[in-house]
Amino acid sequence: MTRVLIAGFKHETNTFCRQPADMNAYRARALLLGDDVAKSMRNTRTEIAAFLDFCTTEGWEVRHPIHANAMPSGPVTQAMHEYVRDHILESLRTEGPFDALLLCLHGAMACEHTEDGEGELLAAIREQIGPDVPIAATLDLHANVTDRMAELADILVPYRTYPHIDQYEVATVAAGLIKRTLAGTIKPKTTVRRGAMLDGADHGRTTTQGPMTDVLASADRLLVRPDVLAAGVCAGFPWADTHDTGPTALIVGDGDTGEHGALADALVQEIWDKRHISTIQTLGIEEAMARVKQARPGNKPIVLADFADNPGGGGYGDGTRLLKGMLDANLANAAFGTIYDPGAAELCRDNGLGAIVHLDLGGRTDPAYGAPLSVRCTVKAVTNGQFRMEGPMTAGLQVDMGTTAVVTTDGIDVVVTSRRFQVYDQMFFRHARIDPLLKNVVAVKSAHHFRAAFQPIAAEVLVVDGGGGLTSRNYRELTYEKVRRPVYPLDLD
């Protein structure tokens, strides 16, 4: 019987963020061991679920020692990286041998002890299993793929959608290539190329026609070649000061014909040629408030996206600039999700429903990104912060935000949480009995993922970049010391 090890270790590292990805950060989102991996991940729209389903269909025997995933933040601690690594190596030692490995990775993990977290993990695995056991890994569309990762993994397959609604399908593709590898019909080898870019391909946006959809179409045309098994593009994660930060093109070839590098180079050149094209326009806070005020009343909400303080890119999630702008603009019948402030959430819980409380809300981590807001508000709801995503992104996945409160202040319902999360599902509001469809304005801490769930219900979407946040497009204001130079847009136009 074919025996496969499945494991997940994910993190998108914003090296400018001061919050480390330690054990507590992983426990706050997902740290699953042994049987809990399958118990929690089956029947979800995730890579792990796809791997499990594929192996079940094929009748393969599976071991799944660990799946770990933390919210984007600062570097992964060495202790945390070694904890996950050692669980995988222990399974390889005591439950092996295995015929193949299926890994769920991100591709933009930087650690305290290495800027290439995935490469370090793959190197440890290879040292134990040798060069002949095939490894397939899924990657986030925003991976910063290194040469070491491509050398050590036979198959690297990135997402093709942003918002990432194809995680299950991409993992199925990766598992299918492993099946063909084990059958002896292919000998996969991954080739990666990158250009002199920190950011590119419209940051990977696929919700409308643009640079990313164009280059993906070019990648698809390569699949007519029998020696090209998969062709992918990663837009990169620019808020990472690592040598290989930036867009990459990946070719999974059947063997090494010597031509795959040139094919990947052509995709990188296309990204470079369209580097100035953007499919979104960000607005300052004042301009966004003016647009909201000028909008005609309708039966759908205006959706505001807090681009600059996106927890999904390492933002602290407690920045208050957009919320302050909404309060100053006297917006009525609005909802804001979310503000990360455990102390405020607990205070609201302790005072109870209907209580009038005075809060210094948010701005705890770094007041430079928005000082705490002094507000008088009413406690409208208190929850345990637990729910399942409804989709379309990661449907079925369990979320635990910790003690959560909804407070109402000057016509705005604010969801206050004890853990950091990007808001890309309506359940962040609905679990607390806030119906986004009944609001005039809905504001979310998210840069783009929110579009999957909120754009279909929106009268208009306004992406707001207040200029002060860890995920603002302020690359020249950040201090890059490790990234290769010269690079666009720091040095090159």
N, C-alpha and C positions, 0 to 999 in steps of 0.2 A: 504494500500500500504506500502511495505517495504521502510523505510527511512534510508539513509546512509550518514554519514559525511565522506568526503574525504579531507585529508590535507597532506601537505608535509613540512618537516623541516629537512634539510640535512646539515651536515658538517663533514668533516674528519679533526680532529684537531691535528696539529703538535705542541705539547706544547713547543717545542724549538724555534718556529718561533715567531718573535717579532711583526708581523703584526696582529692586532686583527680582528676577524670576527664581525664587527660592521654593522650598518645599511648601510653604503656606500659599504661595501664588498658584502652584499646581493643584493643591487641594481645593482651592477656591473655584476651580473650573472643572478639571478632570484629572484624577489620579486613580486609575483603576488597576487592580492586580488580579491575575489568575481568572477564576470563573466570573468575576465581576465585569471583566472586559466584554464578554459575549452577552451577559445579562443586561448590561446597560446600553450596548451599542447596536444590538440587533434591532431591526425594524426602524432604523433611522436612515436619513439620506446622507450617510457618511462613508468614508473610505473603508473604515474598519468593518462596517456592516456589509459592504460589497465584497470585501475579501472573505468574510465568513460565509456569505451566501454562495460565492463561487466555489469555495472548497467543499461546501455541503453538496452542491450539485455534482461536483466531480468525484465525490466519495473520498476526498483526501482527509487524512488524519491531521488535526490542527492542535497546536499549542499557542496560547496567547498570554505570555507572562505579564505584559504591562502595556497600558496606553496612558500617556501623559500629555496634557495640553494646558497651557496657561495663557491668560490674556497677554497680548503684546505689552512689553515693558522694557526695562533695562536688561542687561546681560543675565544669562542663566548662570547661577552659581556653580562653581566647580563641584560642590557636594551634590547638587541636584543632578547634574549631568552624569556623575559617576554612579549615583543611585539608579538611574534608569539604565545606564550602560550595564551595570553589574547584574541587574535583573535579567536582561537579555542574555548576557554571557553565561549566567548560571543555568538558564533554561537550555542553552545550546550544549552545555557540559553534561547536565544531568538527564535531559529528556531527548537528546539527539541520538543518532545523527538525523539531520533534516535534509530533504532533497532540494528545498528552496526556501527563501525568505521573502515575505511581503511586508514592506514597511510603509507606514503612513508618516511622512515627514513634512516639514514646512519648506525649508531651504534657505531661510534667512535667520538662522539661529547663530548668535554670537554669545560667547561665554566669558567668564572671568579669566579663564586660562587659555582660551583659543578663540579666534574670531571665526572659525569654521566649525561650528558645533556638529553639523551633520557629517562633515568629512572626518572629524575625530571619532564619532560613533562608528561610522562605516569602517574606519581603519582598525578599530578594536575588534569588530565582528570578523573582518577578513583575516586578522591575525589568528583567530581561533578556528575558523571554518576552512581556511585556505582559499585558493583562487578559483576553484571549479564549481562551487555551489552557487547557483544563480541568485542574484538579489534584484528585486524590482521594488521601486519606491515611487509613490506619488509625491508631487510637490505642489505647493501653493503657486498661483499665478504670479505672486510677488516675491518669489524666491530669488536670492542672490546666489546663483549656482556657481560653484567653484570647479576648477579642473580636477581637484582631488575627489570631489563627489562623483563626477562623471567617470573617473578612472576606477573607482572602487565599486560602483553599482553598475550592473549590466544594463539595467533598464530604468530610466527616469522619465516619468510622464507627468507633466504639469496640468493643472486645471486649464480650461479654455474659456471660462466665463467669469465676469466680474460685474455684479455679485456672483459668488462662487456657488452656483446651483447645480454643478455637474460633478460634484465630488464622487458620488456613487458610480457614475458612468466612467469616469477617468480611472478609478480603481479597478473596475471590471476590465478595462482595456489592458492595464498593467498585468492583472492576473492572467488574462488570455495569452499575453506574450510569454509569461512563465510556463503556461501549459504547452505552448509550441516549443519552447526551449527544452523542456523535459522530454518531449516526444522526439527531440533530435532533428526537427525540421528547420530550426533557425539557430544561429549563434549571435545573439544580440550584443552590440557594443554601442555605448552612448558617446557622442561627440558634442562638445559645448563650445560656443564662441561668444565673445562679448565685444562691445565697442567702447569708444571713449565717452560713455554716457553714464551719468548718475541716475537719470530718470529718462523715460522714453515710452514710446508706444501708447501715448495718451494715458499713461499710468495704468494701462491694461483695460480700459473701459470697453465693455462689449454691449452696452445697452443701446447703442446707436452706431451707425456706420462711421468708421473712423480708422485711425492708424492701426489699432489693435486688430480689428476685424479684417482689415486689409492684409496685414502680415500673416494672420492665421489662414486666410484664403490662399496666400502664396505657399504656406507650409503644407496645406492640404494637397496642392497640386503636385507636390513631391511624392505623394503616396502612390502615384502610378508606377513609380520605379520599384521593381521587385526587391531591391536591396534596401529600401527605406521602409522600416516597420512602423515608425511613429515619428512625427515632427511636431515640436512644440516651441512655444515662445513664453518666456517669463519676463514680465515688465520690470522686475526688480523692486526692491524696497529701499528708497533713497535715504531714509532717516537712519542709516547705519554707516558708521565710519569704519568700513572694512575695505580691504584691498580690492575685492571683486564685486563691490556693490554696483548694481545696474542691470539693465536688460541683457538677456541672453537668448540665444537660439540653440535648441537641442535637436539632434538627429539621433534616433535609435536605428542603427543600421544592422543589416544581416551580415556580420563580419565587418572587416575594415577594407573597403575598396580603395581607400585613399582619396575619395571624392566627397565624402560626407562633410569634411571641414569646409570645403568650398561652398557647399549647399547652405551650410549654416552661416557662413560669412555673407552670403547674398541676402539672407533674411535680416541679419544685423544691419547691413547697408540700407535696407528698406526702412528700418526703424530710424536710422540716422537721418535719412532724407526727409522724414516726416516729423522730426523731433519738435518742431515749433507748433504743430497742429494740436489743438485741444478741443474736445467736444463739449466742455463745460465752461461756464463763466462763473467765477466766484464773485460775491458781492461783499462789500464792507457792511458792518452792522447798521449804520445809519441808512445806507442805501436800501438795504433789505427791509428795514422797518418802513421806509417810505413806500416801497413797492407793495407791502402788505396793506398799508393804509389806503393806497390808491385802488386796490383790487375791488372788483364788484362782488357783493355778497353772492354766495352760491350754495349748493348743497354738498360741496366737497371741501375738505380743508386745504389750506395752503401749508405745505410741508417745508420746514426750515431745517437744513442740515448743518450741524456745527462741525465744519471741516477742520478747524484749527485745533480742536480738543477732542479728537476721535480716539477713544480707548482701543479701538481696533487697529490703531497704528502706534500705540504706545503713549497716547495722551493720558493725562492723569484722570480725566473724567469728572473733575471737580472745578473746572474753569467756569467762571460766572459771567463772562463778558456778554455772551448772547442773551442769557436770562436777564441780565441787567438792562440790556437794550430793549427787550420785550416789555419789561416793567416800566421803563422810562417812556415807552411809546404807548402805554396804557392799552395794550392789547386785551381784548375781552374774549372769554370763552376759548381759552388756549390751554394746551398741555405741553409740558416740557419733560423729556425723559432722556437721560436721568442725571441726577447730581449724586456723585459718590461722596457720602458724608456719614460714616457709621455713627458718630456721636449724635448727630441730629436725628437720625432714624431711631436710635434707642431712646432719645428724649421724647420723641413723639409717641413711641410705644408706651413709655412709662406714664405719660400724661393721659393717654387714651383718646378715643374717638370724640370729636367735638370740642376738644380742648383748644384754647387759644394759646399759642406759644410764640415766644420771641426767639428767633434763631439768627445766629451768624452762620449763614449757609454757604458751604463750599469753600473753595480757595484755601484749603488746608495744606496741600502738598507744596505748592509754590505760588504764593500770592502774586507773583509777577505775571501769571496768566489769568488774573482776575481775583481781586481780593474777596474775602468773605462778604456776603450780602446780609445786611441787617434787615430782617423782614419780620413783620407781625403776620402770623398766618393761623389758619384753622386746620386741625388734624382731620382729614377727610377719610382716610383709610389706613389700616396697618395690616401687613401681610408677612408671611414667612419668606416671601420672595421666590417661591418655588413654582415652576410650571414647565410644560413641555412646549418646545417650539412648534408652530403650526406650519411654518414654511413660507415660501418655497425653499428657502435656504436652511439646511440641516433640520428639516422637519423631523419631529419625534425626539429630538435631543433634549435631555433634562437640563434645566437651568436652576441654579440656586444662588440668588443675589443676597442671601442673608436677610436679616430684619429690614423691612422696606416700609416706607410710609409715603402717603400722598398728602401733601399740604396744599391748601388753597390760599393764595395771596394776590389780591388785586386782580381777580378774574383769571388767574393762571393756576392750573393744577400742576404741581411739581412732584415727580416721582423721585424720592430720596432713598438711596440704597446703601447697603453695607459692604458691597463688593463692586468692583469696576466691571462694566460690560458695555460693549457697543450695542446700540439699539437698532437691530435689523429685523425685528419680528414684532407684529402688533401685540403679541402676548406680553411684552414688557409693560404695556398699558392695560390691556384687557384683563390680565390676572388681578389687577387692582380695581376692576370695574370702571375703567375709563374707556369709553368707546371713541376711537379716533375719528370715526365717521361723523360723530355729533359735534366735533370741535371746529371752530373757524380756523384755528392755527394749531399745528402740531410740530414741535421742535424735537429733533433727535440728535444724540451724540453719535454721529456717524458721518463718514465722508462719501461713501457710495453704496455700501452693502444694503442700506436702508431701502434702496430703489426696488429691490425684489418684492418687498411687502407693502411699501408705502406709495410708490409711484402710481400703481393702479388705482388708488383711492384719492389721489391728489388732484386738486384743481390746478395747482402749479407747484413746482419744486424750485426752491431757492437755496443754493449752496452758499453758505456764509463763512467767509474766512476773515475773522477779526484781526488777523495779523499777529496775534499773540497766543501761541500754543505750540506744543511739540510736534504737531502734524500740519502746521501751516506750511505753505510753499515758500519757506524762508531760507532756502539752502545756503545762500551767501551770508546769512547771519549766524550760521552754525560753524563750529570749528572742526573741520575735517583734517585729520592728521595722517590717516592710514590709507585712504582711498588713492588709487593710482592717479597720477596727474600727468599731463593736463586732462581735464574731463569736463564735459558739458553738464550743467550750465555754470560751474564754478569758474572755469577758465576759458572755455570755448563757447562761441555763440551758437 
